[in-house]
Amino acid sequence: MLFNKSFLPSLTYLSLLSLSLLSGLGILNSPPTLAVEKDRDRNEGELLAQTARKNHLPNGTYLYGSYPQPEEIGQEYMVFRVHQGEVKGAVYMPRSEFSCFTGTFEGNQMRMSIIDPYDGTPYQYAVALQVPPTASTNGPLPEIELEGYYRLDAISDNEQKILARCS
């Protein structure tokens, strides 16, 4: 009990002294803090919007596989063309049938409508995009990858034919 009686008056005195110092220095003045927070929130919002717009592959033709080597029997591959954020391509397995798809980039996904090759029924499918963090906002855009797939460089004549049939 003796500790409580001697400690409380000094705590109250120190608290009042701290408040008066903070008030005198302008630290308790909230409008500048709120303005800084609003600017920070607006800048973060703009950065998120820019990131969302950049989360797609540039125009071009791409080949991705569930295996890091092309033409592996029993593995799934995607060949597609990107033009202004629109995607057209095919999902296939070597020496098997293929299914055409169309799609778009939405948020951190490539969303596709895959057409069943037998009855034409569309099936919705999405692949997550892996966007590596950037070191600089002024530098080149980071390389975006498809989660669960390896990017392959060489597109064969057979893949070009499949792509032509789906375009």
Backbone torsions as a table, in degrees:
resi	resn	phi	psi	omega
1	MET	NA	-35.8	-178.4
2	LEU	-62.6	-37.2	179.2
3	PHE	-62.1	-44.0	-178.5
4	ASN	-63.4	-40.6	-177.5
5	LYS	-67.6	-37.1	-178.0
6	SER	-83.5	-25.8	-176.1
7	PHE	-81.3	-40.3	-175.6
8	LEU	-61.0	-44.8	179.4
9	PRO	-62.4	-37.1	-179.7
10	SER	-71.1	-34.1	177.5
11	LEU	-64.6	-43.4	179.2
12	THR	-64.4	-42.5	179.5
13	TYR	-63.8	-45.4	179.2
14	LEU	-65.8	-38.3	179.0
15	SER	-63.3	-44.5	178.8
16	LEU	-65.6	-40.0	178.5
17	LEU	-64.0	-43.7	179.4
18	SER	-62.8	-43.7	179.6
19	LEU	-63.3	-40.9	-179.1
20	SER	-68.5	-37.5	176.8
21	LEU	-66.0	-45.7	179.9
22	LEU	-63.2	-39.5	178.5
23	SER	-65.9	-43.1	179.8
24	GLY	-64.6	-33.5	179.9
25	LEU	-81.7	-8.5	179.4
26	GLY	83.9	10.0	-178.3
27	ILE	-71.8	-28.5	179.9
28	LEU	-82.8	-3.6	-179.9
29	ASN	-72.2	110.2	-170.8
30	SER	-80.5	-29.0	-176.4
31	PRO	-56.0	-43.9	178.3
32	PRO	-62.6	-36.2	178.7
33	THR	-64.2	-43.3	179.2
34	LEU	-65.0	-39.1	178.9
35	ALA	-63.5	-42.5	178.1
36	VAL	-63.3	-43.6	179.5
37	GLU	-63.9	-38.6	178.6
38	LYS	-65.8	-41.7	177.2
39	ASP	-62.2	-43.8	179.8
40	ARG	-62.5	-45.1	179.5
41	ASP	-62.3	-41.9	179.7
42	ARG	-64.8	-43.3	179.4
43	ASN	-64.1	-41.2	177.5
44	GLU	-64.3	-39.2	178.2
45	GLY	-63.8	-42.0	178.1
46	GLU	-65.2	-40.9	179.1
47	LEU	-63.9	-41.7	177.2
48	LEU	-63.5	-40.3	179.2
49	ALA	-64.8	-41.6	177.7
50	GLN	-63.6	-42.0	179.5
51	THR	-62.7	-42.9	-179.8
52	ALA	-62.9	-37.8	178.9
53	ARG	-69.9	-29.2	-176.5
54	LYS	-89.6	-5.8	-177.7
55	ASN	-80.7	62.9	171.6
56	HIS	-155.1	162.3	179.0
57	LEU	-79.4	145.4	176.5
58	PRO	-65.8	162.7	176.9
59	ASN	-52.3	136.8	179.0
60	GLY	155.4	-177.8	179.2
61	THR	-110.1	136.0	-173.5
62	TYR	-132.1	150.7	173.7
63	LEU	-131.4	125.5	177.4
64	TYR	-127.8	146.5	178.4
65	GLY	-136.3	153.9	175.8
66	SER	-75.9	-6.5	177.5
67	TYR	-127.3	145.3	-174.1
68	PRO	-73.6	-3.5	178.0
69	GLN	-116.1	144.8	179.4
70	PRO	-73.9	160.0	171.6
71	GLU	58.4	32.5	177.6
72	GLU	-85.6	120.7	-178.4
73	ILE	-59.8	135.1	178.1
74	GLY	87.1	-1.9	179.2
75	GLN	-104.5	153.7	-178.8
76	GLU	-96.1	140.9	179.2
77	TYR	-133.2	154.1	174.0
78	MET	-129.6	128.2	172.0
79	VAL	-119.5	131.1	-177.2
80	PHE	-155.7	162.4	178.1
81	ARG	-116.9	135.7	176.6
82	VAL	-110.7	129.7	174.8
83	HIS	-138.8	112.4	179.7
84	GLN	52.1	44.2	176.7
85	GLY	83.9	-8.1	176.8
86	GLU	-93.1	141.2	-176.3
87	VAL	-120.7	134.7	173.2
88	LYS	-136.7	132.0	-179.1
89	GLY	-175.4	-157.1	-176.9
90	ALA	-144.1	148.9	170.5
91	VAL	-108.8	133.3	-177.2
92	TYR	-154.3	166.9	170.5
93	MET	-122.1	139.0	-179.1
94	PRO	-55.3	138.3	-179.8
95	ARG	59.5	37.1	179.0
96	SER	-145.3	-177.7	178.6
97	GLU	-74.9	171.5	177.3
98	PHE	-133.6	159.0	177.5
99	SER	-122.9	127.6	177.3
100	CYS	-76.6	154.8	175.4
101	PHE	-148.1	157.1	169.5
102	THR	-124.5	156.8	-179.0
103	GLY	-168.7	-180.0	178.2
104	THR	-144.7	168.6	173.8
105	PHE	-100.1	123.6	179.7
106	GLU	-131.7	115.3	-178.2
107	GLY	61.0	-124.6	179.6
108	ASN	-105.4	37.5	-179.9
109	GLN	-139.8	151.1	165.8
110	MET	-102.7	110.7	-177.2
111	ARG	-96.5	132.9	-175.2
112	MET	-130.7	151.8	170.2
113	SER	-114.7	105.5	-176.6
114	ILE	-93.3	129.6	-176.9
115	ILE	-94.6	123.7	177.6
116	ASP	-63.1	127.4	-176.0
117	PRO	-70.0	-15.1	-176.9
118	TYR	-93.4	-44.3	-176.5
119	ASP	-120.7	1.4	176.4
120	GLY	76.6	8.6	179.5
121	THR	-70.9	129.3	177.2
122	PRO	-83.6	138.3	176.0
123	TYR	-122.0	132.8	-179.9
124	GLN	-84.1	137.2	-178.2
125	TYR	-148.9	148.9	178.0
126	ALA	-137.3	143.4	175.1
127	VAL	-120.3	130.0	179.9
128	ALA	-70.4	142.7	175.2
129	LEU	-93.7	137.8	174.2
130	GLN	-103.9	112.0	-178.8
131	VAL	-109.2	108.9	-179.9
132	PRO	-68.0	150.1	177.9
133	PRO	-65.8	145.8	-179.9
134	THR	-98.3	146.5	177.8
135	ALA	-82.1	-28.7	-176.9
136	SER	-139.7	139.5	177.6
137	THR	-79.2	-14.6	-178.8
138	ASN	-94.0	-10.8	-176.5
139	GLY	-80.4	-173.7	178.8
140	PRO	-67.4	156.2	178.9
141	LEU	-65.7	144.6	179.1
142	PRO	-71.1	156.7	177.8
143	GLU	-74.0	122.6	180.0
144	ILE	-93.6	135.9	179.7
145	GLU	-119.0	162.0	175.1
146	LEU	-97.9	126.8	-177.2
147	GLU	-62.9	129.5	179.1
148	GLY	87.3	1.8	-178.5
149	TYR	-128.7	151.6	175.0
150	TYR	-103.9	137.5	176.3
151	ARG	-81.7	130.0	-179.7
152	LEU	-113.2	141.4	-172.5
153	ASP	-85.9	-46.3	-173.0
154	ALA	-85.6	123.5	177.1
155	ILE	-103.6	119.1	-175.1
156	SER	-75.6	169.2	176.1
157	ASP	-61.2	-39.1	179.4
158	ASN	-62.3	-42.7	178.2
159	GLU	-66.6	-35.5	175.6
160	GLN	-63.9	-39.3	178.0
161	LYS	-65.8	-43.0	177.7
162	ILE	-60.4	-45.8	-179.3
163	LEU	-61.4	-40.8	179.8
164	ALA	-63.4	-35.9	179.8
165	ARG	-71.0	-25.1	-178.1
166	CYS	-95.4	-4.4	-178.2
167	SER	-90.6	NA	NA
